[in-house]
Amino acid sequence: MEKLENSIRDYDWGSPTALAELLGHTPSGRPEAELWIGSHPAAPSRLLSDGRSLTDVLKERPEENLGAEVVASQPADCVSLPFLMKVLSADAPLSLQVHPDAQQAKAGFILEQSSGVPIDVPHRMYKDPRPKPEMILALTPFKALTGFRSAEQGIPAWEFLRGNTSREETRTVANTVIEHLNHRDYKSALAYLVTGVDGIDAVVADAVQIIERDAEAARTVDALLPLLPWLNQKYPGDSGVLVSLLLNYVELEPGEAVALQAGNLHAYLHGTAVEVMGNSDNVLRCGMTSKYINVDELMSIVRFASLEPTWVRPQQEKTGIELYSTEFDVFELVRINGASSGDISLRGPACIIALAGNVTVRGADGTQVQLGRGESAFIPASAGGLSIEADEDAHAYLCATPLNRQKVAASGSSPR
């Protein structure tokens, strides 16, 4: 077991203070968006003891570090953790984005590699040949958009805009979207808003003014409508402000989590969370971003169907130890919250971060690591079964390769 030093990505939507306050370090003065814990080549963790990249460490003893099963599941030229763990803090909305499935990721990566697109240029879309299923677990109240909502849920917002505008252009946009939704044609609705409206910025401005004139009336129609003025402040005139009305709006309380499958068009809006995913950085974007947008490629990836949010309900393993398990076979997340003592079985490697209190992890092989606030560690597969000891102030998260357990992910309404 080795303590880690991790990179913080300073994307422009990040909070300048939230991660520093959570992890107990001095703010950098830049927007701190994501702390990466893992072996992705874009920002691999390093051993605190000697500064070596975790990527290099895994390659030295693959089976000891990853386990025979994980090694066998990866291509011969890929020795890597199957998952990537992040602590994320959004002070502004992330881009409207989607992630490819395994086949799409592999094909896109091979095409860009063979075309000679450098891995680090802004317009590179497929950074690796792997899919990026993910789960987000709220540490603070957290707002997100996830998947197309049903036509029945989406149409009232457009009827509200249509009925309260004096601009013919806004009525035309609202009528066109309503027509597409009546036909359950989410693809045409998205394509129209992103590429089919001349002067979309003026329509966005009009929609914002309509809502600001009577925010309470807007809220009674659709809880998402009052967010549009805030989205427009962050991305003025962006078509993504209106695209948001096509998607499910979810508010997570601390400890609540949702999973996102490949093809799920989504955007995280505000809050701090632990995010776990396949070990990939493949992102296709269509709005609310300063980064590269490729609408055609995104349209080939998106799942154009009504998708209810997939809420992930925790399963208590021991007192103070909860398991968040999904349908995905590359990660599961264990939350350690308060005084706890118990064993955790491992099928492969794991990473752990402590956000408060003190946590001690001991392996069946006799190794151990003690973590305080803001500290993280890599746990090799060779550690075997783990014994966890945590004090009453402890708050920590352990990401691991899933055992063959009963799945507890469920679609539908909020757990509240």
N, C-alpha and C positions, 0 to 999 in steps of 0.2 A: 504494500500500500504506500502511495506517495502523495504528499500534499502538492497542490498545483498552483501555478501562477497563470491567470487567464486574461485574455484580451477583452477590452471594452470597445465596441464599435460606436463611433460618434456620428451616426446618421442624423440628419437634420430634424427628424421628428422626436428625437429623444429628449428626456428631461435633463436639465443641467444639474439637478440636485438629488433626485429620488434614489438613484442607485447608490450614490455616495452615502446618503443618510441610512439606507438599508444595510449596506455592507460595511459601513464604518470607515470609509476612506475620505481623503480630501477631494472635493470636486475639482475636475480638470479645467473648468471654465468653458468646456465644449458641451454640446448636447450628448449626454451619455445614454445610448439607446439600448444596447444589448451586451451583456456579459456572456461570452461563449465558453462553454466547458466541454472539451472533446478533442477530436483529432482531425477536424476538417482542415484541409491544407490552406484555406484562406485565412485561418486564425487559430492554429492549434494551441492547446494549452501546453505549458512547459512545467517540468518538474521543479519544484521550489528548491530542491536540494542542490541541483547542479545546472539548471537552465536548459536541459535537453528537451527538445520537442517531444511531446507525447506520441506524435506520428512516428518518429524515429525509434522511440522506445518499444512501441508495439511491433515494429518490424524486426527487432532484435530477437524476440522470443514470442512469435505469434501464438502458438498453442497455449503457452503458459499464461499469456496476458488475455487472450480472447476466448480460449477454449476451442476444442477441436470442432465443435458444431458450428460456431460462428465462422471460423476459418474456412470450413468446407462450403459455407454458403456464399462466400465472396469470390470474385474472379481472382485468378492466380496473381495478377499484378496489383491487387488491391488488398492491403492490410490496414484495417481501420476499424474504429468503433462503429457498430451498426447504427448508433444513435448520436444525436447532438443535443446538448442541454443548454438552455439559456435562461438568464434572468433578464426580463424585458421591461422597459419603462417608457411608455408613450405619453408625451406631452402634447402631441398633435397626431392627427390620423396618419396611419401608414397607408401606402398605396393600395388601390384596388388591385388585387393580385390573385393568381391561381398557380398551383403546382402540378407538374405532370405525374402520370403514373410511371411504373417501372419501364414499360415498353417505350413510352413517349420520351422519357428521360434518356434512355440509352440511344434511341434513334437521333434525338436532337443533339446529343453530345458528339456522336460519331460524325454527324453532318458538319457541325461547326469545326470539329478537329480537322476533318479532311479538307475543309474549305480554308484552313489556315487562319481562323479567327483567334487572335490571342486570348488567353484565358482571363486576362485582367483588363480588357478594354470595356468601356461602359456598355457597348451594345452586345456583349456576349450574354446570351440567355441561358445556356446550359453549361453550368460550371463543373458539373460532374455527371456521371452516367446513372445516378440513383434517384429514386422517387423521394418525395418529402411529405409523407403523412405527418400530421402534427396534432398536439393537444396543448391547450392553454389553460392554466390553472391560476385563478386570481389570487393575488396577495393583498390587493386593495380593491375597492369597487372598480369594476372593469367593464368598459363598453366595447362592443364589437358588432360588425356586420358579417353574416355568414350564410351563404347559399341563397338561391332564389326563393322568395316566399311565394305562397300560392297567389294566383290571380285574385281570388276573393279577398285576400289580405291586402294586396297592393293597390287595387283599383281605387278605393276611397280617397287616397291621398291625391291621386291625379284628378279625381272629380272635384276635390276641394280647390285645387289650383285652377282648374278650368272654370269653376263657378265664381271665382273671386278675382279674375283678371280682366283688365280692359284692353289687353294686347292680343291681337289676332294671332301673333306668332306663338304665344304661350298656349292659346286654345288649340292651335294646330298640333303642337307637340303633345299636349295632354290627350287629345283625341286619338292621335296615332298610337301612342303607347297603350291607351285603353283598348284600342282595337287589337293590338298584338296580344295583350294579356287575355282578352276574351277568347282568343284562339289558342291560348296556352303557348304562344310563340315567344318564349323568352329570348331566343337567339336574335330574332328580328328586333325585339324591343331594345336589347343591349346594343346591337349594331347601329340602330337608328340614333340612339342617344350619343354614342361615342363618335360616330363618323357622319351621320346623316342630317344633322341640323346646322344650317348656316346661321351664324350669329348666336351660337349656343350660350355665349357669355351673357347676352342681353336677356335670354329666357331664364337663366339661372338668377340673374339680378332681380328680375320681376318676381320669381318664385320666392326669393328671400324677402322682398318687400311685402308680399301678400302675407307671409307668415308673421313677420314682425308687426304688422298692423293689428293682428289678433292672435297672439301666440296661444292663448288658452283655447280658443276655438279650434285652432290647428291641432293642439294636443288631444282634444276630445275625439278628433277624427283618426289620428295616427300618432303614436308616441314618437315616431321618427321625425315627423315634420319639424318640430322645434329645434332639431339638431342642424337643420340645413343652414341657418345663418352662421352658426359656429364653423361648420365645414367650409362655408364660403369665405369666412375670414382667413382660414388657413390656406385655401386654394381658390382665390377669387376667379369666378367665371368658369371653373373647371366642370366639364361634363360629368365628372364623377360625383359631384354634388347631387345631381338628379339621378344618376345610376344607383345611388344609395337607396332610393325609394323602391328599387326592385328586390332588395335583399332583406333577410330577416335581421331584426335588431335585437340583440341580447344584452342584458345587464347581469354581470356575474358578481356575486358577493364573495368575499374571501373564502377560499376553500372549494368554490364551485369551479367546474371545468367543462369544456366542450372539446370534442375531437373534430378534426377537419380532414376529409378524405381528398384524394387527388381529384382535380377538376372543380373543387368548391371555390367559387368566386367569393372573396372575403376581404375584409379590412379591419384591423384592430384600430380602435379610435382613441381610447384614453385609459390609463391606469398602469399598474405594475403587476407582473405575473411571472410565474415560472412556465417556460415553454419547452416542450420536448418534442423531438421530431426524428425522422430518418436523417441520416448523416448526409445532408444535401443542402445546397444553396441555390437550387433552381427556382427562379421566380419569373413569371410573365406578368406584365403590368398593363393596365389600360386607363389609369387616371389617378388623380390626387397624388402626384409624385413629381419630383424633379429628375428622377432617373429615367432610363431608356424605356420607351413604350413601343411595343409591337402588337398592334391590335389583331392583325391577321393570325399571328402565331397563337395569341391568347384565345382567339375564337376557336382554334382547332383543339384546344385543351379543355375548355370549360364544359362542365356538365349542365346542359340546358334542360333542367327539370326542377320542379319544386322540391326543395330539400329542407326538411325540418332540422333544426339544430340537434346535434348528437350530444346530449348531456352525458357526462361520465360521472357516475355515482360511486363514491368511495366504499370500499369494503373493509371493515375493521379486522385487522389481523391479530393485533394484541392491543392492550390499553396504550393509547397514545401513538399507535402505528396503524396507518391506513394505506390501502392499496388502491391506486387508480389504474384500472386495466381497460384496454380498448380492443378493438378487432385487429389492430396492427400487430405484426409479429416481430417488430424491431425494438420496441420499448414498452416498459411499464414504469409507473412512478409511485414511489413510496413516500408518504408524508409522515414525519416524526414530529409530534406536536405535544409538548409538555413531558412530564416525567413518564418515562417508558423504559421497558426492559423486555427484550424478546429476540427471537431468532428469525432470520430471513434466509431462505434458500436461494442460491444463485444458479443460473444456467450458463452464464457467460460473465462478461465484465460489467462493472458498474462505476458510476461517478456520484459523488455526494457533495452537497454544499450546505453549510450551517448558516442560517440567517440570524439566529439568536441563541443564547444559552450555550451549553456544552454538550457535545455528543462524542461518545467513544465507540468505535467500530472495531471488533475483533474478528479475525478470520479463523476458520478451522485449522489452518496451517500454522497458527501461532502468531501471525502478524497482526498489528493493530495500528490505528491512527486516532488521535484525539483532535477534535475540531472545535474552535470557538467562532464567534460572529465573523462572517465574511470569509471563512476558510473553506477550502474545498479539497477533494482528494480523488485520486483514481484507485479503484479496487480491482485487481486482476482476477480473472476467472479461477486461477489457482488458489485463491483465498478460500474457496469452498463456501460452506455455510457461514453466515455472519451472525454475530451476537451484537445487539445494539443496547447501549446504556445511555440514557439521556436524562438531564436534570429537568426541574419543573419549568425552567425558562426556555427550554430547547424548542427550536423550530428549524427543521432541516428537511431536505428533499434528496432522495436517492433514486437515480435513474438506472435501470438495469434491463438486460435482455429478458423478455417474458418467460416465465415458466408455463407449462401447459395447464393453466388454471381455467376455471370457468370465467367466461367473459362477462363483464358487468356494464359495458357501454349500452346506452339506451337512447333511442331517438324520441323526440316529442317535446312535451312541455317542460318548463323549468322544474327543478327539484323542489323549489319553494312552494 
